Amino acid sequence: MLGLTMSAPLSGYHLTPFLDVLRCPVSGARLILDGTSLVTDDGCQRYEINQLGIPLFAQVAHNTDTQSQRCHYDKIAAAYVANLAYPHTREYLNYLDRVVLESLGPGEIDTLAELCCGNGEGLALLGRQTRRYVGIDISENMLTSAISSRSHAGAVFLQGDATRVPLADASIDVVVMLGGVHHVTDRAALFSEIARILKPGGRFIYREPVSDFLLWRALRAVIYRVSPMLDHATERPLLFNETVPILEQVGLVSSLYRTCGFLGFCLFMNADVLFVNRLFRFIPGICYITRASIRLDEAILKLPGFARAGLQVIGVAVKPNMNSVV
């Protein structure tokens, strides 16, 4: 296995092994290390590196949505991490993670990029089969949490914008987003960047909230406005007709769009909006109850007409390998 080895948060944390894939997000120029900065080889752009070793590629947001998301997640970072740690939440997430792993399939990954990486969930899920990992998020506070809890010798975290990724063309084998796409309003720009950085034959794996089912769309229209954990102005769950066509327009081929989660997901995966959800951790056997709800959700989604009625979508899109086309 290529598994990344664990290290202390700052031990051996360096950028040199990643310079071949790092690029200026403005010009695409190569970057070189210059003290506590990354500088383009022509000297025109300079990006500071903070005390934790995180290069800051988006200190000045290039649009108001990006700035809003940065402020929002810098504010709620600690609560966001805490809400994912409840036993029933972890149980349901473990199920969703298994679906993601099944969608990806076996095999080693040379270079993995996680966009909107937050607390580094993609690293925790795929680190053992990955040689190099690059996590990118707009929030420095979320990246600080990721480094403290998930630091690996073969991983680097960058502060950056998912629509201006500081990575080279055709440099990444797998791009993963676990709850990040719905935070990006300009999906065409996001998917274009993913297509740009993927190698031919590379895959984009995503797990996101989805509102193809009318009931969930209506509920979320209310919840996203009343919950302090959510930002209704910049967060929009996915819809099939707003996702797959855009993926294909930028040159990616959608090979999977599978929805998961129904009533059980509503009950056990909403600690951020349902206060009572946080109390479930005190219920004896809560993990067994959660597993039963997962089986019920799966059964519901197999009913006729319910294939796209789930609350989460797990999708795969592939960048065609032109060399294999006859």
KAVENFEN-V775025 format. One line per field, one symbol per residue. psi: psi as a letter, one per 20 degrees, with the letter a starting at -180 (. if undefined). A space follows every 10 residues. Layout:
BEGIN
psi=???
END
This chain:
BEGIN
psi=qjppqqrqhi ojorigiihh ipqpigijqq qqpndkqpqq iijhqppqpa hjjopnilho qirhgggggg gghhgjgghg ghhiiqhhgh ghhhghhhgg hhhhrrqqpg pppoqlicjk hhghgjhhjp gppoppqhoh hhhgggghik pqhkqqppor pijmplqqql ipgppqonkh giiohnhggg hggghgiqqp irqopqoqqq lhphghgggh hggihhpiiq nhhipoqqqg iifghgghhj jqooipnpqq pdhhgggikl hhiohhhhih iippkhhhgg hhhghggggg iiqpijhkjr iqpoqpqpoq ohhip.
END
